[in-house]
Amino acid sequence: MSESNVARNRWMAIGFGALACITLIAFVYAFVQQAEAKRQAKLALENQQIAFACKAENDEKIRLLEDQKRQLEMTTDNLRLAIMEAQQQKDQAQKKLK
């Protein structure tokens, strides 16, 4: 073999070696990214379950608050009626005293 063939073969070997290294690095990087993607997917599912539980809890609290609001509105209405009746009784009593 001539010296130019040896030099060319050497540069080709270096090029193939560099490509092999780049390919290996890319493979390792892809493997690491795949593991991270699986970890993130697991976290997302856990967060989704937590979110569903929180939504159910919040829906129940909203329902309870709405019930309390209705009860307070009824109590307020009853108190208004009682105040009106008391005012009427007061007025009647004052008329009788005159």
C-alpha positions in Angstrom: 0.0 0.0 0.0 1.1 3.5 -0.7 1.5 6.1 1.9 -1.4 8.1 0.6 -3.7 5.0 0.8 -2.5 4.5 4.4 -3.2 8.1 5.3 -6.6 8.0 3.6 -7.5 4.8 5.4 -6.3 6.3 8.7 -8.5 9.4 8.2 -11.5 7.1 7.3 -10.9 5.0 10.4 -10.8 8.2 12.5 -14.0 9.4 10.8 -15.8 6.1 11.4 -14.5 6.1 15.0 -15.8 9.6 15.5 -19.2 8.7 14.0 -19.3 5.6 16.3 -18.6 7.8 19.3 -21.3 10.2 18.3 -23.8 7.4 17.7 -22.9 5.9 21.1 -23.4 9.3 22.8 -26.7 9.7 21.1 -27.8 6.3 22.1 -27.0 6.9 25.7 -28.7 10.3 25.6 -31.8 8.7 24.1 -31.8 6.0 26.8 -31.5 8.6 29.6 -34.3 10.8 28.0 -36.5 7.7 27.7 -36.0 7.0 31.4 -36.8 10.7 32.3 -39.9 10.6 30.1 -41.2 7.5 31.9 -40.5 9.2 35.3 -42.4 12.3 34.2 -45.3 10.2 32.9 -45.5 8.5 36.3 -45.5 11.9 38.1 -48.2 13.2 35.7 -50.4 10.2 36.5 -49.9 10.7 40.3 -50.7 14.4 39.9 -53.8 13.6 37.9 -55.0 11.3 40.7 -54.3 14.0 43.3 -56.2 16.5 41.1 -59.2 14.2 40.8 -59.3 13.7 44.6 -59.0 17.4 45.2 -61.8 18.1 42.7 -64.1 15.6 44.4 -63.3 17.1 47.8 -63.9 20.6 46.5 -67.2 19.6 44.9 -68.3 18.2 48.2 -67.3 21.4 50.0 -69.1 23.5 47.4 -72.3 21.4 47.9 -72.1 21.8 51.7 -71.5 25.5 51.4 -74.5 25.8 49.1 -76.6 23.9 51.6 -75.4 26.3 54.4 -76.2 29.3 52.2 -79.8 28.0 51.6 -80.2 27.4 55.3 -78.9 30.9 56.1 -81.3 32.4 53.5 -84.2 30.6 55.1 -83.1 31.7 58.6 -82.8 35.3 57.3 -86.2 35.2 55.8 -87.7 33.7 59.0 -86.0 36.5 61.1 -87.3 39.2 58.7 -90.8 37.8 59.2 -90.4 37.6 63.0 -89.1 41.2 63.0 -92.1 42.3 60.9 -94.5 40.4 63.3 -92.8 41.9 66.3 -93.1 45.4 64.8 -96.8 44.8 64.1 -97.3 43.6 67.7 -95.4 46.7 68.9 -97.6 49.0 66.8 -100.8 47.3 68.1 -99.6 47.5 71.7 -98.9 51.2 71.2 -102.3 51.8 69.7 -103.9 50.1 72.7 -102.0 52.2 75.1 -103.1 55.5 73.4 
